[in-house]
């Protein structure tokens, strides 16, 4: 049923509903004009009441159709449309002459008031609770049964051919009708109206000031309808003679009946005004919601706004990063929510979770407040989420920078120790030998030259072993450091690792850095993925992006670097399909090869 009523899945539904609405209005207008008065002369107040009811029904069909189209995921539009359609069907059945079946069409009027009650009590989410649905359904069924019993004893003594009695009118016992009719009117009209009136007033007083502008229009409509029903039924059933209810309408009965006759119109106006007040558009999937926050107190962050709306001072807005971790508005990484907390997700247009409202599990949160809080977060999540990501990246860059500086200092000190303990001692020894040779004038130049060559080779070996500081924690850590300083998101997936002294680590690190730099400069990508695979005899590196693609050849610098170590590189880059750079290198377990 939900799919059938979804205008996004059934684009022909809205035109069909418009045609049905026009047919109901035209048919009802013609029949009312001809048969409402049952052959009597139209009176001024009677005509005014009928016109008011027709205008209200037309408003209900129009506003219900508009809201059904504007917010297809919100049931308010279709509920209002169905309520207005049931009222028009009642008018058509009441004014259709010569048919008992048409007379029984008036039973659809039992749907109008329950639908109106659900609309006013579930606004603005349009999602009534199961308890409300059960109460309204059972009350409607009980009222229909009571009215059926009343109609059984209300058969007309001499029904005309044009206006025959209904099928259920079996007995003409006026006494029973006069006893049961006030009971059913009070039970099915006055008492529900009183209950809904109390609920509406208490609900408006209970919600925070920021929410009241959203529910004030529909609350006002509900109060007018319920007040009118109470006055009419209590006045007619209890104080009929005092208030001068009779066959001929006067000003006072006209005013008291106005709320009941314009019931659909009041609700339609409330929905229309409430929808216009929801100024701030929020995209939630394909559903558009608008929230008016003009009366909300000034807040600094979405977390403060959520805390003000939900009444939970511990409320916190989380933002989800592409790698699945959570951060707060300041960019600080957050752990997963504890069992004593609950998350209300905020979805983007693709249905992915981009943020979440975290509240205490013990916080009583009505659907109305939850909807408003989530809508508020969604309205500001784009800017706040980007700011949080930038703060998190800056913090990560600062941390990586400190690690790089520390690693550089450590490497420099280690190099100093190596030179002091190795080459420096040899140079001191050479200086002593040279001095002695000069003093003794002994032949030893060849030996001295060989020793100097040995010192040179040791210094060159030390320089060759001086790897970049980023590789201090291995190749995987170095790739994560590259990702941290990249201006666009980089996801690193490492299956294995190479230590800093591995002969392939430096080559793969430099190739990955150049590939990431090329993607940032030329591809226009929004996301880069780096995959490192280290196996027993092979090492693979893949750098891919979602940019414009159309790269014809492997960058020459990467190709020459891989050729020097007997590695292979391949690029796949269809136009508008991103770029994938695959690097494959063989790992050698021969010590001689490693040394070479």
Wavefront OBJ file of the C-alpha trace (Angstrom):
o trace
v 0.000 0.000 0.000
v 2.829 2.397 0.813
v 4.400 1.819 -2.600
v 1.034 2.255 -4.274
v 0.553 5.670 -2.643
v 4.136 6.800 -3.285
v 4.026 9.492 -5.972
v 7.741 9.062 -6.627
v 7.244 5.431 -7.693
v 3.901 6.127 -9.445
v 4.209 9.422 -11.351
v 0.690 9.008 -12.786
v -0.862 9.049 -9.299
v -0.883 12.837 -8.840
v -2.656 13.596 -12.165
v -5.213 10.885 -11.359
v -5.812 12.405 -7.903
v -6.311 15.831 -9.484
v -8.899 14.400 -11.895
v -10.723 12.669 -9.008
v -10.752 15.893 -6.998
v -12.255 17.877 -9.878
v -14.874 15.161 -10.464
v -15.884 15.154 -6.782
v -16.176 18.938 -6.643
v -18.211 19.228 -9.865
v -20.541 16.313 -9.055
v -21.054 17.417 -5.484
v -21.735 21.036 -6.433
v -24.393 20.079 -8.976
v -26.163 17.659 -6.625
v -26.029 20.036 -3.642
v -27.491 22.914 -5.633
v -30.391 20.733 -6.774
v -31.188 18.542 -3.781
v -29.712 19.848 -0.544
v -32.920 21.551 0.556
v -35.098 18.576 -0.526
v -37.356 20.848 -2.568
v -37.537 23.638 0.024
v -36.458 27.198 -0.589
v -32.872 28.149 0.099
v -32.425 30.339 3.173
v -29.549 32.752 3.636
v -27.793 31.001 6.515
v -28.416 27.567 5.022
v -26.855 28.625 1.750
v -23.924 30.220 3.595
v -23.251 27.035 5.602
v -23.373 24.851 2.500
v -21.044 27.192 0.607
v -18.665 27.232 3.563
v -18.623 23.432 3.618
v -17.995 23.206 -0.121
v -15.182 25.753 0.048
v -13.622 23.843 2.953
v -13.843 20.569 1.049
v -12.258 22.117 -2.039
v -9.469 23.563 0.121
v -8.893 20.163 1.690
v -8.558 18.459 -1.689
v -6.264 21.177 -3.035
v -3.966 21.527 -0.021
v -3.905 17.759 0.525
v -2.935 17.200 -3.105
v -0.238 19.900 -2.882
v 1.278 18.542 0.340
v 1.115 14.978 -1.027
v 3.189 16.206 -3.972
v 5.476 18.487 -1.918
v 6.294 15.966 0.825
v 5.434 12.469 -0.436
v 7.047 10.799 2.582
v 4.859 12.784 4.993
v 1.392 11.164 5.336
v -0.321 14.482 6.206
v -1.073 15.298 2.566
v -2.794 12.027 1.755
v -4.674 12.011 5.070
v -6.041 15.489 4.343
v -6.925 14.515 0.772
v -8.775 11.407 1.991
v -10.625 13.381 4.673
v -11.795 15.941 2.100
v -12.744 13.192 -0.376
v -14.805 11.369 2.268
v -16.648 14.610 3.059
v -17.460 15.167 -0.612
v -18.656 11.568 -0.942
v -20.963 12.136 2.037
v -22.412 15.230 0.347
v -22.879 13.330 -2.932
v -24.580 10.409 -1.181
v -26.806 12.746 0.830
v -27.954 14.650 -2.271
v -28.246 11.724 -4.719
v -31.974 11.064 -5.229
v -33.805 7.808 -5.759
v -31.188 5.346 -4.495
v -30.761 3.566 -1.198
v -27.199 2.685 -2.155
v -26.325 6.346 -2.562
v -27.874 7.010 0.842
v -25.570 4.427 2.388
v -22.613 6.278 0.850
v -23.023 8.760 3.694
v -21.339 6.205 5.963
v -17.967 7.409 4.644
v -18.456 10.504 6.827
v -17.226 8.343 9.737
v -13.742 8.598 8.228
v -13.634 12.395 8.115
v -13.331 13.260 11.785
v -10.883 10.432 12.676
v -8.639 11.503 9.807
v -8.806 15.113 10.972
v -7.902 14.030 14.513
v -4.874 12.072 13.270
v -3.724 15.054 11.173
v -3.843 17.611 13.993
v -2.320 15.249 16.572
v 0.584 14.033 14.395
v 1.637 17.335 12.821
v 4.293 18.176 11.596
v 5.829 14.705 11.142
v 2.604 13.112 9.915
v 3.592 9.895 11.676
v 1.012 9.075 14.377
v 1.966 6.674 17.116
v 0.526 3.170 17.126
v -1.330 3.981 20.319
v -3.054 6.951 18.680
v -3.994 4.873 15.644
v -5.462 2.121 17.837
v -7.493 4.566 19.939
v -8.885 6.417 16.923
v -9.704 3.174 15.102
v -11.574 1.561 17.996
v -13.410 4.779 18.841
v -14.517 5.104 15.203
v -15.719 1.503 15.056
v -17.600 1.877 18.352
v -19.208 5.113 17.144
v -20.252 3.513 13.851
v -21.860 0.601 15.684
v -23.752 2.986 17.974
v -24.986 5.036 15.018
v -26.051 1.840 13.249
v -28.145 0.893 16.273
v -29.741 4.350 16.264
v -30.535 4.120 12.539
v -32.197 0.734 12.964
v -35.002 2.443 14.898
v -35.259 5.537 12.679
v -37.283 4.316 9.696
v -39.468 6.970 8.123
v -43.207 6.213 8.208
v -43.804 7.329 4.615
v -40.532 7.517 2.642
v -40.764 9.125 -0.791
v -39.575 7.576 -4.023
v -36.906 10.233 -4.422
v -35.635 9.903 -0.879
v -36.083 6.307 0.288
v -34.883 5.300 3.707
v -31.586 3.472 4.182
v -31.395 -0.309 4.252
v -30.555 -0.404 7.940
v -33.684 1.562 8.975
v -35.905 -1.368 9.972
v -38.137 0.012 12.756
v -39.941 3.272 13.320
v -39.612 3.684 17.097
v -39.116 7.413 17.760
v -38.618 6.895 21.506
v -35.565 4.731 21.037
v -34.179 7.176 18.499
v -34.701 10.162 20.804
v -32.915 8.368 23.660
v -29.971 6.964 21.704
v -29.285 9.856 19.316
v -28.085 12.279 22.074
v -25.937 9.487 23.525
v -24.245 8.734 20.218
v -23.764 12.448 19.482
v -22.075 13.033 22.822
v -20.036 9.815 22.599
v -18.882 10.132 18.996
v -18.651 13.929 18.693
v -18.489 15.889 21.947
v -16.314 13.564 24.046
v -13.604 12.993 21.360
v -13.597 16.737 20.677
v -12.985 17.465 24.372
v -10.161 14.914 24.561
v -8.432 16.232 21.427
v -8.810 19.808 22.676
v -7.075 18.989 25.954
v -4.287 17.068 24.182
v -3.638 19.924 21.747
v -3.419 22.548 24.474
v -1.180 20.413 26.684
v 1.085 19.504 23.782
v 1.661 23.115 22.807
v 2.467 24.057 26.373
v 4.876 21.130 26.744
v 7.059 21.736 23.685
v 10.003 24.183 23.761
v 9.467 27.709 22.360
v 11.483 26.833 19.250
v 8.881 24.238 18.247
v 5.723 26.246 18.908
v 5.675 28.212 15.635
v 5.543 24.886 13.780
v 2.472 23.567 15.586
v 0.577 26.792 16.337
v -1.391 26.937 13.012
v -2.586 23.338 13.173
v -3.238 23.636 16.919
v -5.400 26.705 16.301
v -7.364 24.824 13.630
v -7.904 21.881 15.959
v -9.038 24.109 18.830
v -11.573 25.896 16.584
v -12.979 22.597 15.310
v -13.175 20.941 18.749
v -14.648 24.045 20.372
v -17.310 24.279 17.692
v -18.247 20.594 18.038
v -18.477 20.914 21.800
v -20.688 23.985 21.596
v -22.921 22.471 18.921
v -23.516 19.106 20.561
v -23.693 20.251 24.160
v -25.764 23.255 23.101
v -28.103 21.306 20.869
v -28.484 18.239 23.070
v -28.532 19.973 26.455
v -29.398 23.618 25.904
v -31.225 23.470 22.584
v -34.211 25.581 23.648
v -32.027 28.156 25.408
v -29.706 28.644 22.446
v -32.618 28.656 19.988
v -31.611 25.767 17.770
v -34.459 25.137 15.402
v -35.383 24.524 11.773
v -34.668 28.132 10.818
v -31.064 29.172 11.381
v -30.180 32.415 13.112
v -26.843 34.127 13.693
v -25.848 32.219 16.841
v -26.514 28.706 15.492
v -24.798 29.708 12.270
v -21.638 30.738 14.111
v -21.594 27.600 16.262
v -22.128 25.341 13.247
v -19.420 27.094 11.261
v -16.572 25.081 12.819
v -18.148 21.736 12.013
v -19.074 22.689 8.452
v -15.678 24.288 7.743
v -13.760 21.504 9.518
v -11.779 20.419 6.464
v -11.093 24.034 5.556
v -9.697 24.841 9.000
v -7.325 21.884 8.814
v -6.283 22.760 5.250
v -5.496 26.340 6.256
v -3.546 25.098 9.279
v -1.463 22.759 7.109
v -0.899 25.489 4.521
v 0.228 28.104 7.054
v 2.330 25.572 8.962
v 4.029 24.491 5.732
v 4.794 28.091 4.793
v 6.386 28.618 8.182
v 8.819 25.797 7.583
v 11.167 28.130 5.768
v 14.427 26.263 5.924
v 14.513 23.458 3.351
v 16.180 20.246 4.439
v 16.919 17.366 2.073
v 16.401 14.027 3.766
v 16.715 11.468 1.080
v 14.146 12.673 -1.452
v 11.898 14.086 1.204
v 11.984 17.857 1.609
v 11.245 19.309 4.982
v 11.197 22.940 6.021
v 11.705 24.160 9.545
v 11.062 27.653 10.869
v 13.662 28.514 13.498
v 13.067 32.267 13.714
v 11.920 32.092 17.308
v 14.702 29.753 18.421
v 17.217 31.151 20.919
v 20.654 32.067 19.632
v 22.991 29.075 19.680
v 26.599 28.586 18.666
v 26.795 24.973 17.542
v 24.336 22.317 16.365
v 25.047 20.421 19.598
v 23.865 23.414 21.630
v 20.770 23.741 19.440
v 20.009 20.021 19.793
v 20.454 20.260 23.560
v 18.042 23.215 23.683
v 15.411 21.386 21.615
v 15.642 17.953 23.207
v 16.167 19.179 26.760
v 19.201 16.872 27.110
v 22.307 18.856 28.155
v 24.503 15.921 27.090
v 23.204 15.955 23.504
v 26.051 15.819 20.989
v 26.234 16.014 17.211
v 28.581 13.472 15.601
v 29.891 13.684 12.047
v 30.863 10.571 10.118
v 34.109 10.501 8.174
v 34.536 8.547 4.901
v 36.473 5.855 6.751
v 33.543 5.265 9.133
v 34.982 6.964 12.234
v 33.161 9.699 14.145
v 34.343 13.226 14.985
v 32.728 16.115 16.816
v 32.338 19.703 15.601
v 35.894 20.505 16.751
v 37.348 17.648 14.696
v 38.166 15.457 17.711
v 37.832 11.710 17.069
v 35.007 10.139 19.070
v 34.590 6.514 20.182
v 31.515 4.491 19.345
v 28.406 5.419 21.345
v 28.055 3.663 24.683
v 25.138 1.401 25.534
v 23.623 4.180 27.650
v 23.406 6.455 24.611
v 21.370 6.305 21.409
v 21.970 7.770 17.957
v 19.466 9.445 15.630
v 21.035 9.303 12.135
v 21.030 12.155 9.595
v 20.963 10.918 5.995
v 22.079 12.652 2.808
v 20.398 12.481 -0.593
v 21.947 9.050 -1.269
v 20.713 7.570 2.002
v 24.190 7.483 3.587
v 24.670 8.492 7.210
v 26.607 11.775 7.355
v 25.902 12.794 10.942
v 24.002 11.650 14.011
v 22.447 13.171 17.101
v 23.646 11.417 20.240
v 21.394 11.669 23.303
v 21.044 9.784 26.529
v 18.954 6.633 26.147
v 16.856 7.726 29.116
v 15.870 11.041 27.488
v 12.132 10.999 26.630
v 12.116 12.169 23.023
v 8.857 12.515 21.105
v 8.845 12.017 17.316
v 8.138 15.742 16.912
v 11.230 16.810 18.871
v 13.403 14.173 17.243
v 12.253 15.257 13.787
v 12.958 18.912 14.545
v 16.384 18.214 16.042
v 17.456 15.998 13.140
v 16.123 18.549 10.623
v 18.111 21.290 12.336
v 21.297 19.225 12.178
v 20.712 18.382 8.519
v 20.153 22.066 7.698
v 23.594 22.978 9.043
v 25.452 19.714 8.617
v 27.119 20.594 5.306
v 29.071 23.577 6.654
v 29.597 22.159 10.133
v 30.723 18.796 8.778
v 33.204 20.419 6.395
v 34.549 22.558 9.238
v 34.853 19.510 11.508
v 36.694 17.585 8.774
v 39.070 20.512 8.266
v 39.751 20.776 12.007
v 40.351 17.030 12.235
v 42.731 17.143 9.273
v 44.624 20.104 10.756
v 44.961 18.279 14.061
v 46.161 15.166 12.282
v 48.629 17.165 10.181
v 49.995 18.855 13.296
v 50.385 15.463 14.964
v 52.092 13.999 11.904
v 54.320 17.059 11.649
v 55.431 16.609 15.231
v 56.115 12.944 14.531
v 58.104 13.824 11.402
v 60.177 16.404 13.268
v 60.852 13.937 16.076
v 61.773 11.214 13.584
v 64.058 13.613 11.693
v 65.827 14.635 14.889
v 66.202 11.007 15.911
v 67.595 10.094 12.508
v 70.017 13.007 12.588
v 71.267 12.006 16.027
v 71.629 8.391 14.911
v 73.582 9.513 11.833
v 75.809 11.649 14.049
v 76.498 8.655 16.309
v 77.254 6.426 13.348
v 79.662 8.953 11.888
v 81.254 9.555 15.276
v 81.691 5.881 16.064
v 82.666 4.784 12.559
v 84.042 7.176 9.988
v 85.378 9.682 12.512
v 87.462 7.032 14.268
v 88.873 5.869 10.939
v 89.701 9.428 9.956
v 91.455 10.007 13.297
v 93.454 6.815 12.751
v 94.344 7.920 9.212
v 95.486 11.260 10.533
v 97.772 9.544 13.048
v 99.161 7.163 10.401
v 99.726 10.032 7.997
v 101.508 12.015 10.704
v 103.776 9.123 11.614
v 104.532 8.402 7.966
v 105.503 11.992 7.387
v 107.742 12.046 10.461
v 109.427 8.730 9.615
v 109.372 9.373 5.927
v 108.246 5.787 5.576
v 106.669 4.490 2.412
v 102.923 3.915 3.119
v 101.086 5.968 0.615
v 99.346 2.969 -0.936
v 98.084 1.793 2.404
v 96.909 5.295 3.249
v 95.031 5.573 -0.031
v 93.327 2.225 0.541
v 92.254 3.313 4.020
v 90.875 6.615 2.708
v 88.912 4.667 0.090
v 87.513 2.480 2.867
v 86.385 5.558 4.792
v 84.741 6.874 1.648
v 82.877 3.624 1.118
v 81.630 3.645 4.735
v 80.401 7.221 4.457
v 78.580 6.359 1.224
v 77.015 3.363 2.931
v 75.777 5.577 5.751
v 74.259 8.005 3.237
v 72.584 5.156 1.363
v 71.107 3.847 4.619
v 69.672 7.305 5.490
v 66.032 6.727 4.604
v 63.269 9.438 4.864
v 62.071 10.042 8.399
v 58.482 9.197 7.362
v 59.588 5.576 6.868
v 60.694 5.258 10.480
v 57.495 3.344 11.337
v 57.438 1.337 8.113
v 55.944 1.840 4.670
v 52.296 1.631 5.846
v 52.865 4.390 8.390
v 54.555 6.524 5.735
v 51.529 6.124 3.414
v 49.208 7.196 6.247
v 51.427 10.241 6.758
v 51.024 11.101 3.059
v 47.241 10.763 3.420
v 47.190 13.058 6.453
v 48.797 15.982 4.620
v 46.842 15.547 1.371
v 44.282 18.346 0.740
v 41.631 15.841 -0.402
v 40.524 12.671 1.448
v 42.838 9.671 1.037
v 41.837 6.186 2.211
v 44.821 3.892 2.895
v 44.370 0.112 3.045
v 47.528 -1.813 3.970
v 47.739 -5.598 3.750
v 51.187 -6.118 5.255
v 54.092 -3.730 5.691
v 57.728 -3.168 4.786
v 60.320 -1.965 7.324
v 62.304 1.191 6.659
v 65.459 -0.754 5.753
v 63.733 -2.856 3.081
v 65.166 -1.956 -0.357
v 61.652 -1.639 -1.855
v 60.150 0.596 0.846
v 61.718 3.848 -0.359
v 60.824 3.215 -4.012
v 57.175 2.430 -3.223
v 56.941 5.397 -0.868
v 58.271 7.871 -3.451
v 56.085 6.390 -6.220
v 52.964 6.651 -4.039
v 53.780 10.259 -3.109
v 54.190 11.259 -6.753
v 50.971 9.475 -7.800
v 48.990 11.218 -5.047
v 50.498 14.587 -6.023
v 49.549 14.057 -9.682
v 45.969 13.144 -8.697
v 45.630 16.295 -6.573
v 47.035 18.561 -9.288
v 45.440 17.192 -12.442
v 42.527 14.782 -11.838
v 39.973 16.941 -10.018
v 39.290 13.945 -7.786
v 37.276 14.045 -4.583
v 38.691 10.832 -3.102
v 41.948 8.904 -3.476
v 42.409 5.258 -2.469
v 45.803 3.662 -1.761
v 46.135 -0.121 -1.376
v 49.402 -1.745 -0.296
v 49.821 -5.498 -0.559
v 52.967 -7.177 0.821
v 53.339 -10.890 0.169
v 56.080 -13.507 0.473
v 57.632 -12.833 -2.943
v 55.826 -9.758 -4.240
v 54.877 -6.228 -3.303
v 51.899 -4.481 -4.932
v 50.820 -0.857 -4.713
v 47.626 0.580 -6.204
v 46.756 4.301 -6.239
v 43.296 5.119 -7.623
v 41.147 8.245 -7.784
v 37.631 9.200 -8.927
v 38.775 12.084 -11.122
v 38.405 12.882 -14.820
v 40.766 10.100 -15.964
v 42.046 10.114 -19.581
v 45.704 9.604 -18.586
v 47.523 8.103 -21.579
v 50.883 7.020 -20.134
v 52.592 6.300 -16.855
v 54.362 9.422 -15.501
v 58.007 9.225 -16.703
v 59.501 9.749 -13.248
v 57.546 6.800 -11.815
v 58.354 4.636 -14.836
v 62.095 5.336 -14.586
v 62.106 4.734 -10.848
v 60.412 1.350 -11.258
v 62.627 0.376 -14.180
v 65.724 0.908 -12.019
v 64.559 -1.774 -9.558
v 63.100 -4.180 -12.121
v 59.501 -3.310 -11.237
v 56.446 -2.973 -13.471
v 53.790 -0.261 -13.571
v 50.486 -0.058 -15.453
v 47.904 2.754 -15.710
v 44.165 2.375 -16.416
v 42.383 5.676 -17.033
v 39.176 5.778 -19.106
v 37.727 9.255 -19.770
v 35.603 10.418 -16.827
v 36.262 7.066 -15.148
v 39.087 7.924 -12.768
v 42.685 6.701 -12.849
v 44.203 3.483 -11.439
v 47.970 3.110 -11.146
v 49.163 -0.466 -10.427
v 52.777 -1.098 -9.343
v 54.235 -4.595 -8.988
v 57.663 -5.431 -7.590
v 59.347 -8.743 -6.795
v 60.877 -9.171 -3.381
v 64.273 -10.934 -3.219
v 65.381 -13.097 -0.328
v 69.014 -13.294 -1.596
v 71.246 -11.322 0.776
v 73.559 -10.422 -2.068
v 70.685 -9.051 -4.107
v 69.406 -7.130 -1.123
v 72.840 -5.606 -0.559
v 73.112 -4.710 -4.234
l 1 2 3 4 5 6 7 8 9 10 11 12 13 14 15 16 17 18 19 20 21 22 23 24 25 26 27 28 29 30 31 32 33 34 35 36 37 38 39 40 41 42 43 44 45 46 47 48 49 50 51 52 53 54 55 56 57 58 59 60 61 62 63 64 65 66 67 68 69 70 71 72 73 74 75 76 77 78 79 80 81 82 83 84 85 86 87 88 89 90 91 92 93 94 95 96 97 98 99 100 101 102 103 104 105 106 107 108 109 110 111 112 113 114 115 116 117 118 119 120 121 122 123 124 125 126 127 128 129 130 131 132 133 134 135 136 137 138 139 140 141 142 143 144 145 146 147 148 149 150 151 152 153 154 155 156 157 158 159 160 161 162 163 164 165 166 167 168 169 170 171 172 173 174 175 176 177 178 179 180 181 182 183 184 185 186 187 188 189 190 191 192 193 194 195 196 197 198 199 200 201 202 203 204 205 206 207 208 209 210 211 212 213 214 215 216 217 218 219 220 221 222 223 224 225 226 227 228 229 230 231 232 233 234 235 236 237 238 239 240 241 242 243 244 245 246 247 248 249 250 251 252 253 254 255 256 257 258 259 260 261 262 263 264 265 266 267 268 269 270 271 272 273 274 275 276 277 278 279 280 281 282 283 284 285 286 287 288 289 290 291 292 293 294 295 296 297 298 299 300 301 302 303 304 305 306 307 308 309 310 311 312 313 314 315 316 317 318 319 320 321 322 323 324 325 326 327 328 329 330 331 332 333 334 335 336 337 338 339 340 341 342 343 344 345 346 347 348 349 350 351 352 353 354 355 356 357 358 359 360 361 362 363 364 365 366 367 368 369 370 371 372 373 374 375 376 377 378 379 380 381 382 383 384 385 386 387 388 389 390 391 392 393 394 395 396 397 398 399 400 401 402 403 404 405 406 407 408 409 410 411 412 413 414 415 416 417 418 419 420 421 422 423 424 425 426 427 428 429 430 431 432 433 434 435 436 437 438 439 440 441 442 443 444 445 446 447 448 449 450 451 452 453 454 455 456 457 458 459 460 461 462 463 464 465 466 467 468 469 470 471 472 473 474 475 476 477 478 479 480 481 482 483 484 485 486 487 488 489 490 491 492 493 494 495 496 497 498 499 500 501 502 503 504 505 506 507 508 509 510 511 512 513 514 515 516 517 518 519 520 521 522 523 524 525 526 527 528 529 530 531 532 533 534 535 536 537 538 539 540 541 542 543 544 545 546 547 548 549 550 551 552 553 554 555 556 557 558 559 560 561 562 563 564 565 566 567 568 569 570 571 572 573 574 575 576 577 578 579 580 581 582 583 584 585 586 587 588 589 590 591 592 593 594 595 596
